[in-house]
Amino acid sequence: MARKKTIAGEFALFDVLYEDGSRRSNRRVPAELLGGLDGDEPARAVIEGQDREIAERSGQPPNRIKLIARAGELDSPRTAKKAWKADAAD
């Protein structure tokens, strides 16, 4: 029987919190773009591009991204504190 091709190492998953309070989980970003001197910052550009494409197809304006974190990290106290500080700055 054929096995499913794994993609675990090919992509990194990110959770995205938007300024309107909505959240999207497990957004895929190619792993090859991450980890250099910029760390996870290139993920923002990739996800913003995905959001523009989704907004274009749906006919609605894209949401503004407030915070991006690796999948599962948005629920951690450290990331919650970072989100709170972002709210205070606005």
N, C-alpha and C positions, 0 to 999 in steps of 0.2 A: 504494500500500500504506500502511496506517495505521502510524504510529509509536507506540512505547511512550511513555507519559507519564513524564517524568522527575520524580523526587522529590528530587534531589540538594540543592536549596536549602531544602526543606521540613523536613528532619530532620537532626539531628547524630547521629553514631554514637559510642557509648561502649563501652568494655570495662569489665567489673566483676569485681573480685577479692573473693571472699567469705572470711569468717573461717575456714571449714573448708578453705581452700586451693583450692576449685574456682574456675573462671573462666568467664565468659560473654562472648562477643564480639559486637560490632556491635548493641548494644541501641539502638533508635531513640528519640530524644527530639525533640519538636517544636522547631525552631530558634527560633521566636518567643518561647520561654520563656527563652532563653539570651542572654548578652551584656550584660545591664544591670549595675547595680552589684554584683549577686550573682555575676556571671560564670557559671560552669558549675554552681554549687551547686544551682539548681533541678532539675538533672538527677537528683540523688539522690532527691528526693521522687517524681519521675515513675517512676524505676526501682523504688523501693520499692513504689509502687502496683502496678506491673506484677508484681513478685514476689509481692505479697499475692494478686493475682488468680490467678496461676499456682499458688501453693500451695493456694489454696482449691479450685481445680479438680482438683488432683492428690491432695488429702487429706493432704499433708505440710506440716510447718511451714516457713515461709520461712527461707532462709539469711540471716544477718546480713552486711551489706555492710561490707567492710573498706576498699576503695579504689575510686574511680571515676576513669577517665581517658578522654580522647578516644581513639577507635579508633586503635590502633597505638602509643600512647604508653606502655602498660604495659611494653613491651619495652625502652624507653629507659633508660639508666643513671640519669637523674635521677628517674624515677618509681620505679624499683627501689629507690633509696635512700630515697624517701618511704615505700614499703611496708615496708622494713626498720625504719625509725624507728617506724612504727605497731606492728610486732611487739614492739619493745623497750619501748614504752609499756605494752603489755598485760602 
